[in-house]
Amino acid sequence: PLQEVLEVTIALAIAVVPEGLPAVATLTLTVGMRRMARRNALVRRLPVVETLGSTTVICSDKTGTLTANRMEVVDIELSEPVRERELWETAAVCNDADIDPDGDPVGDPTEVGLLRGAKAAGVDWRRLRQERPRQAEVPFSSETKRMAVVLDGVVHVKGAPEVLLTGAPLEQRAQAMAQQALRTLAICRKPLPDGMDPATATDDELFSDLEVLGVVGMEDPPRPEVLDAVEACRRAGIRVVMITGDQPATAAGIAKQLGLRTRRIPTERDVASASEEELTDQIREVDVFARVAPEQKLRIVHALQSAREVVAVTGDGVNDAPALRQADVGVSMGQSGTDVAREAADIVLADDDFSTIESAVEEGRRIFANIRRFAQFLFSWHLAEVVVIATGLLLGLPPALAGLMVLWNNLIIDALPSFALALEPGREQVMREPPRPAGEPVIGKPVLRRIAVQGGLVAAVSLAAYGLALGPLALESAQVQSLVFVTITGAQLLAVFNARTDAGSGFAGASRNLWLWAAILVTIVLETLAFTVRPLADLLGLVALEAEVWGLVAILIPLPLLLTQAARALRGRAGSAEPAVAGVSSG
């Protein structure tokens, strides 16, 4: 009859569309971003959440990200013992940092460390600055690696030892400090010739023939939590590359503490002189770059991407913005980062801590896995509905399900169990697996196979109920639809455990997801109400079933779950037996 054909067509149209997919996907991403925010990773661009799960290399700044960003002077070498006070006075006045009355540092951590050292040496640096105003200054830059100020006709200079100590007796001592993972600074000064105007003096006049006062070694140890985070990244197949402006010996000292390879440490000169092909070939074996300016980060990121790596890179300065934009995942510092860097980044770290990046990668992997879980669950459910309804239509049988039944089930199943899967806490071994290949679809061939199997099993038991209802049981049309309704709903509801994992028991760790149990309970309650509340039952076309029919339902419903779990258990045993057999045969 035309009415039946129309009903089946409407039911089939409803069954084809997974109505809950957009809502559940949005919920998964929203919950994931909130979890990241609680772990101090603020996501600015949503697509990056997926990219995090494919990240293979993290390029990180050293100071403040891998280290504690609290510089303290722990070693000092003087050119002459009597010049210690002069050294601390120069370190205090050739300095843009400050320490407010509450003791909070303001400015670069290295300069703050020098102020603390000067205070410990008895130098009243505040009074010194007030009594000797600056006549001229040359700001520090990553290119020159030095800074100078002129006070009372005297040039006070601090900078990199390799720049200021070339050929000086203290150069070797500075190198020895650097090999102990200390950041080194040379402190120098000299009086200007009488009559020379500091404001018009050239760099050559300011920086030539300096009197070396000494070298200070400053320690900025790795953050305690970073050691575990780097190791977690290594287990997850993610390589950590440290990029620093420190000299190679200092970078090597910190890198060794972090477990990074130090056999080869390219500098800015090496990066600048290498061709794109050479840099791409060499970069696979490099974990540390030293004396690298922010501008060179862009070349490093390009080279890694040319080597088919998925790159996350950290940055905090204006000059880091191009590298942050080029990276697959740009990560800016929330505390020390500039506005330009934060605007260029995909993620902002509220605590400037490397371990937060590792947490964000873990959360990104969890989000992708959960999207895959509920996608598999939803599509297998809709596949089962389509197969059951289409089979009846093709065979010219009475409708297996009414349109309102399908709509009701889609509202319940699409929402509650799917939402619960979206809230799965994630497996403990998620950071012990290699990164997901870039561009891998959510529903790839393995997922499609699982959808086909799960949807096929649920459809099979539903068709079995359909056939028995029409044949041996000889039920009326309303009873047939009611039997198919409760069978397909119950079978798919239990199949939620199959969607939790790709292999192994679907019940492992299920107690950690209380939302799942709540969703199952509420779904059972709602389906029970659909049968027992008469106005709702009449609306859906449901009728009461005999006890023997309920017995059949109890047998059919758990079959997809039990068959899947049994097959996984057998595969697991076969897999665990293979190494033992191999061991016997090889022994």
C-alpha positions, -999 to 999 in steps of 0.1 A, spaced: 0 0 0 10 36 -7 8 45 30 32 18 40 57 27 12 55 63 24 61 54 60 91 32 51 105 60 29 102 85 57 118 60 82 146 53 58 153 90 53 154 96 90 177 66 96 202 77 70 210 110 87 231 109 120 214 139 135 235 139 166 269 141 148 274 179 147 262 183 183 284 156 197 315 168 177 310 203 190 306 190 226 338 169 223 359 199 210 344 222 236 351 198 265 386 192 252 393 229 250 381 234 285 403 206 297 432 222 279 424 256 295 424 240 330 459 227 322 470 262 311 469 257 274 445 282 258 435 272 222 429 302 199 422 282 167 400 251 168 416 231 139 449 229 158 433 205 183 434 178 156 469 187 145 483 182 180 477 145 177 499 143 146 528 164 160 561 147 156 586 175 166 583 202 193 608 231 188 611 248 222 629 278 235 652 270 265 649 299 289 616 300 308 600 271 288 624 243 295 641 260 324 628 278 355 636 313 341 651 323 374 687 333 368 711 332 397 748 341 397 766 309 409 802 315 397 824 346 391 859 349 377 876 383 381 904 397 361 918 410 393 905 403 429 903 441 437 878 447 408 849 428 422 829 459 433 836 475 399 822 444 382 790 445 403 785 482 398 788 478 360 765 448 361 739 469 380 741 501 358 744 484 324 710 469 332 673 476 323 657 454 349 642 464 383 630 448 415 598 465 429 594 472 466 575 439 470 605 420 457 588 411 424 612 412 394 605 434 365 624 428 332 648 402 317 655 373 342 692 375 334 694 412 343 673 406 374 698 379 385 726 404 381 708 429 403 704 402 430 740 394 427 750 431 431 728 435 461 744 404 477 778 419 471 768 451 490 761 474 460 732 498 464 722 497 428 692 520 432 713 548 447 740 542 420 714 546 392 700 578 408 735 594 413 748 585 379 722 591 351 728 577 317 745 599 291 741 574 263 733 537 257 735 510 231 707 485 237 713 448 237 704 429 205 705 393 194 728 403 165 755 421 185 750 402 218 762 431 238 749 462 257 766 494 267 757 525 288 778 557 295 778 572 329 801 601 340 823 595 309 827 558 316 815 531 292 799 501 311 795 470 289 781 435 293 777 408 267 786 374 253 821 363 262 829 352 226 821 388 215 839 408 243 867 384 254 883 374 220 918 365 229 914 376 265 928 354 293 893 348 308 880 334 275 889 298 285 874 302 319 841 315 304 841 284 281 846 261 312 816 278 329 795 273 298 803 236 297 788 234 332 754 246 317 759 281 330 749 312 310 780 334 309 784 371 306 815 392 303 815 425 322 838 453 309 843 490 312 866 519 301 868 557 305 861 577 273 887 601 262 883 637 275 861 658 253 844 629 235 806 633 233 790 600 244 759 607 223 779 608 191 805 582 198 807 553 173 804 516 183 841 512 175 849 540 199 827 526 226 836 489 224 873 489 215 901 485 241 877 475 269 890 467 304 877 432 313 864 432 349 854 395 349 830 368 338 798 358 357 782 323 354 745 322 359 724 291 364 689 285 351 681 249 359 655 228 340 620 229 355 615 198 376 584 187 357 601 192 323 623 161 326 592 139 328 575 158 300 604 154 276 605 116 285 568 114 279 572 130 245 599 106 236 577 76 245 550 92 224 573 93 193 577 131 195 612 146 192 620 176 213 643 202 197 658 229 219 665 263 202 684 288 223 705 319 220 730 306 245 764 294 234 768 258 224 786 246 256 758 260 278 731 246 255 748 212 256 749 212 294 711 217 297 704 194 268 723 165 285 702 170 316 671 167 295 683 137 276 686 154 242 713 145 217 743 168 217 767 151 192 760 180 168 749 215 178 745 238 149 747 276 155 732 305 136 762 306 113 756 269 104 719 274 98 725 306 76 752 290 55 734 257 48 712 253 17 676 242 21 685 207 10 715 204 33 696 217 63 667 193 56 691 164 55 710 174 86 681 184 108 669 148 113 699 142 136 699 175 155 681 180 188 698 213 199 705 246 181 726 272 199 733 309 193 702 310 171 684 343 165 646 343 163 648 350 126 665 316 121 636 297 136 617 301 104 644 283 84 645 255 110 607 251 109 608 251 71 635 224 71 616 202 95 585 204 75 605 196 43 616 165 62 578 156 65 576 164 102 546 180 118 561 208 138 550 227 170 572 257 178 573 280 208 580 317 207 575 349 228 590 378 208 579 399 178 606 382 157 592 348 165 558 356 148 568 343 113 580 309 127 548 307 148 526 313 117 546 288 96 546 260 122 518 234 121 512 244 157 524 278 169 527 281 207 531 314 224 540 323 260 512 338 280 534 355 306 565 366 288 551 366 252 544 398 233 510 406 218 523 400 183 535 365 193 502 357 209 482 368 179 504 347 156 501 316 178 474 288 177 479 280 215 489 303 243 506 288 274 493 306 305 523 293 326 551 294 299 558 257 309 570 231 284 551 203 302 519 222 293 526 215 256 530 178 264 496 179 282 480 197 252 493 170 228 479 143 251 445 161 252 446 166 214 451 128 210 423 121 234 399 144 216 406 128 182 402 93 197 368 103 212 356 118 179 365 85 163 347 66 190 314 83 187 316 85 149 320 48 148 291 43 172 268 66 154 274 54 119 272 17 129 238 25 146 225 43 115 239 16 92 219 -11 112 187 10 109 191 15 72 198 -22 66 168 -34 86 144 -9 70 157 -14 35 156 -52 38 119 -51 46 113 -27 17 132 -47 -9 114 -80 2 80 -64 1 74 -71 38 55 -50 64 76 -20 77 102 -31 103 101 3 120 78 33 119 92 67 112 85 80 147 102 50 162 133 58 142 132 94 151 127 87 189 156 62 188 178 87 170 171 114 195 180 91 224 208 69 210 224 98 190 225 119 221 231 101 253 255 73 246 273 93 220 278 122 244 292 97 270 317 84 245 327 120 238 336 124 275 358 93 277 388 102 299 412 86 274 434 55 277 466 57 298 487 44 269 476 73 246 511 89 251 528 56 245 517 54 209 533 70 178 518 102 164 489 98 141 499 103 104 491 138 92 459 140 72 446 107 85 408 109 83 386 103 113 368 76 95 396 56 77 395 21 64 399 4 98 371 25 112 349 17 82 355 -20 88 345 -17 124 314 3 114 305 -24 89 310 -52 114 292 -35 143 264 -22 122 261 -56 105 259 -75 138 232 -52 152 213 -54 119 216 -92 119 200 -97 154 173 -71 145 166 -90 112 165 -122 131 138 -107 154 120 -93 124 120 -127 106 109 -146 137 81 -121 144 68 -125 108 73 -163 107 72 -186 137 58 -161 161 32 -147 136 29 -114 154 7 -85 143 23 -56 125 25 -34 156 40 -62 176 66 -68 149 77 -32 149 77 -32 187 100 -63 188 124 -49 162 124 -15 180 134 -30 214 159 -54 198 178 -29 177 178 -3 205 191 -27 231 217 -43 209 231 -9 199 230 4 234 252 -25 246 274 -21 215 286 12 230 312 -9 249 325 -22 216 331 14 204 351 23 235 382 5 223 396 -7 190 409 -39 206 408 -57 239 379 -56 264 354 -29 260 348 -29 297 384 -21 307 384 13 324 347 17 319 343 26 356 363 58 350 335 72 327 305 77 350 288 96 322 286 63 302 268 45 330 245 74 335 237 75 298 229 38 297 207 41 327 188 71 314 184 55 280 169 24 296 145 45 316 134 65 285 129 33 264 109 18 293 87 49 294 82 46 257 65 12 263 47 20 296 34 56 292 3 50 271 1 83 252 38 81 243 35 44 233 4 52 211 23 81 195 53 59 186 31 29 177 45 6 204 25 -22 220 30 -47 248 49 -79 241 44 -114 255 68 -129 280 81 -154 254 89 -125 231 108 -107 259 128 -140 263 138 -138 227 148 -102 231 170 -111 261 188 -137 239 193 -115 208 203 -81 224 236 -91 239 248 -111 209 267 -82 191 285 -73 223 294 -109 232 305 -119 197 327 -88 194 343 -93 228 348 -130 222 365 -123 189 388 -97 205 397 -121 233 406 -148 208 428 -124 188 444 -113 220 453 -148 230 466 -156 195 487 -124 196 502 -132 230 509 -168 219 529 -158 188 559 -144 207 561 -175 229 560 -198 198 587 -176 181 608 -178 213 606 -216 213 614 -219 176 643 -195 178 657 -212 209 
